[in-house]
Amino acid sequence: MKVFVLGVGATGSLLVKLLTRQGHHVSCGDRDPVRAREFLGAKSTIAVQQVNARNLRSIVKAAGGCHLLINACPAVFNNIVMRAALGLRAHYLDTASHLRADPFRPEQFRFDQQFRKNKQWALIHAGAAPGLTNLFAVQAAAQLDRVDKVEVRIFEETASDAPVSQWSAESSFDEAVSRPRIYREGRFRYGSRFGERELFRFPAPIGRVGVVLAAQDEVVTIPRTLGLKQMDAKIGGMDIDRLRRWYRQGKLRQSRGLSPVRFPATPTPAAMTTLVQKGILHNERFALAVLVYGDKQGRSCLIRWDAQFPSMFELRRRRISSSPIAWGTAHLTTLFVKCMPHELTGVYVPEALPATARRNILQAARRSGIRLTRKVTSLTRE
């Protein structure tokens, strides 16, 4: 399959490499080809075209002839890139929503009829969180007679003496200033920023961590698929603690714009090595947990899924200069591409995929080095 990857940063560059290993014919484009080449590495023979993601014609010209257009740019460009995919008669995939026109409904859904008419598929939120978290929720729900509540808990930690971005600076800033969405008593609403702090225990070596409400796209799609009453998503770790402190100090406001000091450019592999050698960057960790509460044969039940990703130093031992988040997202996105049923048409989220596709993705994730565990616990009714 001919695949065009738009956005060749920390995640996009890994996507290019992984898709090439899968046997796809991959080409790519970025606003800064020189920097993109630094992410791809000197040994890569894949050319990088200069593409302006704000310009529809620029995307169509660069991606001409592709069968699949992967949007690895910040979510603010989703509408433009989806229109480009429709113009190219290509399938489409991305990893996040922007949620500005409608804060509780992904903007990508507005293109559903056009993709169906063109007999194309679009898969959105196809990454780790959202993405893998969505699969955890629907897999657990399939084992229950009724679902009451879903909780997504995420651990993101960059142990460093100065801010280091695991995502693009634009995406990190957008997530930090967005109000968290929650689903309570069957209704979507906003939660308090960095609010509702609780202690949550992740598997070792992470352990118990304080987590707070965060803006996660799963919360606006999973309730539409599963008949539940409540859902929220919370994040913990040094990264969110730093953002929470800046917010309380009044330094984290959308009106103040993106500060390159607080949200620096994502380090290239060479820059990451330099940060480690200088003792500025110590380690990075990433973990996910999804808890689904409901009933099974008249008894209250909790099904919990966990995913632990290789730490930065575990990746470096494999000679991979990447953050755990970028590595995990790229691997999951590649698996979504591999397992996506091509007979589908329209816009899909991971939890709406056929059961066979979901199962295949989870099995492949285990083989890729992501540690997945599932635990079922019977609960006593209060």
N, C-alpha and C positions, 0 to 999 in steps of 0.2 A: 504494500500500500504506500502511496506517496503522501507523506506527512509534512506539513509546514508548521514549525514552532515559532510563534511570535513572542519575543521576549526571552533573551538569552542571558539571564542572570544566574543566581545561585541554583534555582530550581530548573529553569529552562535549559541550562547547559547540561545538567544531568539527564534531563528528559531526552535531549538530542542523542546523547551517548547510549542510553538504555534502549531507545527505540531503534537505533542503528543496529545494536546487538540482536534485537528481535528479528532483524531482517527487513525492516522497512526502509524505503528510500526517503531519507530525511533531508530537508532543507530548512533554513531558518532566517529570521530577520530581527533586527533590533535597532533602536534609535542611535545607539553608539556601537558600531561594529568593532572598534578597537577594544573597548572594554569587554564586549561579548567574547572576543577572541581570547582575552585573558582568562575568562571563565572556562572556555572550551579547552584551552591548553595548546601548546605549540605543536603537539603531535597530531591534532585534529586536522583532517583534510576537508572538512565541510566548510563551504563558503558562507559568510554571513552578509546578507544584504542589508543596506540601510533602509529602514522602514519607519514611517511616522504613524504610530498607532492612532493618532487623531484624524488621520486622513484616509477615507475609505478607498480612494483610488490607489493610494500608495500600497495598501495591504493587498488589494486585488491584483495589482501588477506583480508584486513580489511573489504571491502565493499561487499564481496561475497554474492550473493543471493538477493541484493537490486534491487528494481524496478526503483528507482530514485536516482541518485547521485547528491547532491547539493554541489557545489563548493563555500564555503564561505572563501576561502583563497585569498591572494593577487593575482591579475590578471596575474602576471608573471608565475603562475603555470597552466594557462588555457589549454595549449596544452597537457600537461601530464595528467591532470585530464580528459580531453575529450577523450583521447586515452584509459584511464582506463574505462570510461563509455562504450565505444565501445566494449572493451574486455569483459565487464560484461554483455553486451546486455541490459544495463540499460538506461533509459532516463537521461537527463542531464539538469542542470540549473545553471546559474551563474549571477552575478550582474554587471560585468564590463569587458572591454577589456584591453589588454596591449598595442596594436598598436605599436609594434616595427618593425616587418618585413615589414609591410606596414602601414604607419602612417594614411592612410585615408580609410582603409578597415579592419574591425575586423578580427583578426586571426581565430576566431571560424568558419567563413564561409568556410574555406578550408576543413572542415569535413562534409559539407552538403551532398555530394553524399554518403559518408559512412553511415551516419545516415539514409538516405533514403533507402539505400540498406538493412540495418539491420531492417528497419521498426521501427525505434526509433525516438523520437523527442528530440531536444535540444533547450531550450529557454535561450537566453542570454540577459543581461542588465535588468534582472527582479528584480528591486528594486524601489527606489524612484526617484533618479536622477543619471543615466538614469532609466527608467522604467515607473513611473507614468507620468513623463514629456512627454515621447513618446506617451502615451495614450491621454494626453491632446491635443497634436499637431494633431494627426490623427482624433480625435473626432471633433475638430474645423474644420479641412479641409473637413470633410464629409458634413458640412453645407454650404460650399462655392462652387461656380462654378469654381473659380480659386484661387490658393494660390500663393502669391508673396513672402512673407517673414515670417520666424518664429524666434522669440526671446525667449530664455530661460533665466530666471532671478532667481537666487538662493540666499537665505540669510542663512548664517551659522555663528553663533556667540557663542563663548565661553567666557563669562564674567569671567575672572580669573586673578589673580595676577601673574601667571606663565603659560607657555604653558601646555595645557591639550589636549590630542589627543581624538577625538571622533571616529576616525577610527583606524585601526592598524597603527603603526608607518610607516611600509613599504608602505602601500597604500597612506597615507598622504604625505609622501616624494615623491613618484612617481608622484602623481598628481601635487605637488607643482613645480617640476622641468620639467614637460612636457610642450612643447610648445602648446598653444591653437590652435585648428583647427577652421577654419571658412569656410563658403561657400558663395562666392560672384560671382555674374554674371554667375551662373551655373558651377563654378569650385571650387574644394577644394584647400585650401591653408593654410599656417600658419599665425596666427595673432601675434601681438607683445605681449610679456609676460607682464601681468598685465597692458595692454594698453587699449586704447579707453574708458577711464573712463567716466561715465555718472551718473547722479542722477536718481534713480528709486524709485517710491513710492510703497512699500508693504503695505498690509492692516494693520490697527492698531492691536497691539500696536507698530509695528515696525516703520512704517512711511517711510520717504524719506532717502535713503541710497546711497552712492557712490558704483557703481559696476564696475568691470573690467573684461576683457576677461580671461577665464579660460578653462582648458582642460576638456571638457565634451564629453562623447562618443555619445550622441544623435546627435551631429553635423555631424558625419560620417555615420549615418544610416538613419535618417529622410529624408534628401534630395534624397536618393535613392528610397524612397517609395512615396514621394509627389513631384509633379512637380513644384518645387518652384525655385526662383532665388537667395535668400539670406537666410542665417541662421547663428546665433552665439549664444554663451552662456556666461553669465557674472555672477560673484559671488560678493557679498558684505558682510560686517560685520567685526567684530574685527579680526577674524581668517585670512581673506584674506588681511586685512590691515597690519597685522604683517608680513605675508609672503612677501608682496610687499616691506615693509621696509627692510627686510633681503636681498631681491634680489637687491635692490638699493645699499645696503652696501657691496655687493659682498659675502654675507654669504650663499647664496642659489644657489649652483651649484652642478650638478650631480657628477662632478669630485671630489668634496670634501666629498661626501658620506653622509650617514645619521647621523646626530648629535642627540644622545639620549637626549641632553639638549633641543634642539629645537623641537624634535619629540619624546617625551617620550612614553613608552609603554601605551597602552590604560588602564585606571584604571579599576580594577575589581569593582563590586558593593560595596565591603567593603572599597576599596581605595577611591572610589568616595564619600562615606559617610564621610570618614576622611577629605577629601579635603574641603567638605562643612562645617564640624564642625570647622575646623581650619580657616575658612574665606578666603581660597585661591580660591575656586570655588564658584562663586556667582549665576550663572544661565547659561543655554544654550538654544538657540532658533534655529529653522529650519523652513524655508518657501520656497515655490516654486511658480513661476508664468510662464506661457507660453502664449505668445502673437502671434496670427496668423493673418496676414494681407492678404486680398484678395478681390475678387469681389463676390457679390451676386445679381443676376438679374440686372446686369449693374451698381451697386452702390458699391463704396468702403466700405469695412467693416473690423472691428477689432473684433475678438473673443478672450477674455482673460479668462484663467482658473487660479485659485489660489488654493493653498493647504497650510493650516497652521497646523503644528503638535504641539502636546502638548509640552510645555516647560519642562525643567528638573524639575522645582519645581512642575509643574502640575503632572508630572509622579511620583514624590516622594510623593505627597499627596495620590496617588493611591498605595503607597508602592511598586513602581517600580524603582529600581536603575539602570537607563539607560540614555544614551544621547538621545535627540530627533532624531538624525540621525540614530542611531542604532535601536531604537524602530520603526521608520518609515520604514526603509529598511526591517527589519524582518517582519513587518506586511504586507507590499506590496508583498514581496517574497512569503509569505504564501498564499496570495490571488491568486498570479499567479499560484501556485501549484494547488490550489483548482479549479480554473476556466480553466485550460489548457485543450483544447480538445485533448483527448488521441488518436484520430484517425489520427492526424497529423504526418507527418514524415519529417525529415530534420531539418535544423537549422533555428530558427525563432527569430525575434526581436519583442518587444511588439507591435509596430505599424503595424506589418503584421498579427497579430492575427485576427480571424473572429470578426465581429462587435458584435455578441452576447457575446463572451468572454470578449471583451473590456468593454462593458456596465456592465456586471456582476461584473467585478473587481472594477469599479468605484463605483457602488452601495454598494459593500461590504466595500470599503474603507471608505465611509461615515459612515457606521454602526460601524466601528472600532474606531471612535473617531477622524478621520482626517477631518478637516473642508474644504470642497470643495465648491468653488463658480465659477459661469460662468457668464460673462457679454458680451453682444453684443452691439457694438457701430457703428453707421453709420459715415463714414468719408467724409469730403469734399475734392474733388479733387483739387490739387494745379494747 
